[in-house]
Amino acid sequence: MKIGIQENLEEVYKALKNKGYNVTNNKESVDMYIYDGKDFGGVFNSVHNDDQGVLMINCNNKNISDIEFMINQKKYSNLF
């Protein structure tokens, strides 16, 4: 599983890398992409995986435990 992380999220990148996750700042060929919803800059149009969909995780107001839970469950929290 390859996790793309928005470039300005250095703390998230380091924390997940230290936990052993395969992380990158690349937006292509990733299974998941973590971004900051306050500053996503059109990320939805630039992230893709040719084989399948990409789980988009907005890390705004979430700690590393919350993000890791979403990664492991491969789902985002309820919208409503």
N, C-alpha and C positions, 0 to 999 in steps of 0.2 A: 504494500500500500504506500503510495507516494502522496505526500501532503504538501501542497503549495501554500506559501504564506506571503501575504502582502509585504512588500519590502520595508515599510516603516514599522513593522511589528517585531523588532529585534528581540524583545523580552520573551515573546511567545515562541519565536524561532529557537532561541537558546534553551528555553525550558523544555520544549518538546524534543529537541535534539538530545539533551541530557537524559531524557527518559527513554531514549533509544528509537524514537520515531524517525522514519525516512522523510526528512523535510527539505524543501528547496524554495527559493524565491522565484522560480520559474512558474509560469501560468499554463504551460502546455504539458499534455500527457500526465496530468495529475488525477488522483482519485477523489481528492478533497481539496478545497481551497478555503483558507482562513483569511478573513478580511475585516477591516474596521468599518462598520456601517456609517460612521460619521464622515469618512473620507475614502469612499470606495472608488471614485473617479472612473465610473463606467466599467468596472471590473467584470460585470456580467457579460459584456460583449467580447472580452479578451481571454477568458478562461475556457479551456475545452480539453476534451479527451476523445479521440476518434473512436475508441472502442465502446464507450458507455458514457453515462451522465456523470456529472461532477457534483458531489455534495458541497454546497456552499455554507460555510459557518461564519456568521457574524459574531465576532468576539467582543463587540461593544458591551460593556457592563457584565462581562463574564470573566471568571478567574480560570486558572489553568485546569483546575479540577473539573469545572463545568465543560471546558473545551475537550478535555480528555474523555469525559463521559460521552459526549456527542460523537467523538471519533470512534470509540469502542462500540457504541450502539449503532453507528452509521445512520443516525437520524437526528434531525433538529427537533428542538422542543416544540410543543404545540403552538400554533399560531393564535388560538383563541382560548 
